[in-house]
Structures are given as C-alpha cells and as structure tokens.
Amino acid sequence: MIRALDATRSALVAERVRMDVIAGNIANAFATSQADGKIEPYKRRVVTFASGDGRGGPGVRVQKVSEDQSPARLVFDPGHPHAAREGPTRGYVRYPNVSVTMEYIDAIEAGRAYEANIAMMNVTRGMVQRAIQLLA
C-alpha cells in the first residue's frame, strides 16, 4: 500500500508542476517582449509526463518542460510599440502562441487529476488504517 501512496504522491507533484506551467502561460499570454527587452513574444510551455518515478518505482514524473514551436499570433495593431515597422507584416504585432481558453481547459483538467489523486490517497490511507485495526 505504501507503493500506492508513492505513485499518488508522484502524480500530485507532476500535476502541481503542470499547474505552475499553465499559470505561467496565462500570465504571459500577451507578453510581446522578453525580460531582457528583446522584441520576441513569449513561447507557450508544455509539460511532458513519463511513467515511473525516475528511480524504477511506480508513478509519473515530469520528463520535460518544453516550448511550443507553433507560430506566434499576428494581430493588426499599428499603434502598438512592438508592431512591425516594415515588410509584409507591417503594422502587425506578434503575440504569444498562448490560447487563454485552452490554458483554462488544461488547468481544469490538471485540477481534476489532482483531486482524483487526493481521493486515491485518502482511500489508501483508509485501507491502511483499517488494516492496522484488524491487526491490533
């Protein structure tokens, strides 16, 4: 039963990382420049899970957090300070490839997965308590 708790714990940690990445994506959904001032839109980050805890045990772990390589959104806004000044995209601003709607949906999914793992942890804990009562 302890292995079940380890697997559930690893899933909780993985979902927390996923929620952190989603929060970062939403926070930067309209960032048209980098922290160093470079005019380059934020790139959406995506979490990839892998099976196992990384040490040969059961569970799930975050394999990597990578940048989504889909293109930036172009929005016509010639008055924006980061709008292109010349070329075929003149007057267009490159916004991050983040869809706030999809990020909210991902957040709901991650939240539900987190809740399911908490419920599983509570069931396992109840089983352990019942086993201790039976042995006592």
N, C-alpha and C positions, 0 to 999 in steps of 0.2 A: 504493500500500500504506500510505502514511502516513495517508491519509484513513480507512482501515480502523482504524488504531490510534487515531485521534481519535474515531471513533464508539464504539469499545470503551471508551476512557477515559471518555467522557461517560456511558456506561451504568454503568460502575463507580462513578462519582461519584453518579449518581442512585440506584443501589441502596444505597449507603452512607447517603445521606440517609433513604431508606426504612427501613433497619435502625435508624437513630437514632430515628426517629419511633415505630417499633414498640417499641423499648426503653422509650421514654418512656411509651407507653400501658400497657405491662406494669407499669412502676414505679408508675404512678398508678391501677392497677386498683381500688384500694379507698380512694382519697382522697375523703373526703366533704366536704372544705372546701378553699378556695383558699389560696394562700400569704399573702394579706392577712387571713386569718381569716374571710372570708365563708363562710357555710354554703351552699355550692353545689358539687355534685360535679364532678370533672374531666370534661371532654368529650374523647372519643376524637378523635385527629387522624388524618387520611387524606392520603396523598401522591397528587397527580395528576401524571402524566407528560405531556409533549408531545414531538412529534417535532422533530428538528433540535436543533442546539446553541445556538440563540438568536442566532447570527450568520450564518445562512444555510448552515451546513455540515451534514454528516450527523450522526446520533446521536440522543440522547434527553436531555431535561433535565427538571428538576422544575419544573412550571408553577406549582404552589402547594401549600401545606400548609394544609388547612382543617379545621375542626371538624365532626365528625359530628353532625348535628342530631337523631339518633334520641333518644327519651326515656331518661331515667335508669332504672335498675333499682330497683324498690321491694322492700325486704326488711323483714319484720316483726321488729323488734328494739327493743322499748320501753325497754330499759335503756341503749341507746346514747345518748351525749350529743347526737348530732345528729338524733335521732328527732323526728318532727313531734309537737308537744305538743297540737295541736287540729285539728279538721276531719276530713274523711273519710279522711285518710291518717294519722290519729293512731297513733303507735307504729311507723310505718314510717320507714325510713332510705332516703334517695335515694343510691344508689351509682352510680358512673360507668357509662356505656354501653359498657364495655370487656369483651369476652369473651376471657379469657386463652387459651382454646383456639384461637380464631380468630387471635389475635395470634401464637401459636406457629406455626400453619399458614402465616400470612403471612411469618413470619421464615424458615421453611424454604424457602418459595418464593423469597424475596429472596436467600437464601444460595445456592440452586441457580442463580439467574440470575447472581449474582456469579461463581460458579465457572465457568459457561458462558462468561462474558465473559473470564475469565482464560485459559481454554483457547483461546479465539479469539485472544487477544493472543499467546499462545505459538505458535500456528500461523502467524500473520502474521509474527512475529519470525523463525521458522524459514524462511519463504519469503524474507524479506529477506536473511537470511544466505546462503541457497542462491543467490540472485541475485548477491550480491557475489562468491561463489566462482566462479560461472560467468563473470563479467565480469573476474575477476582472472587 
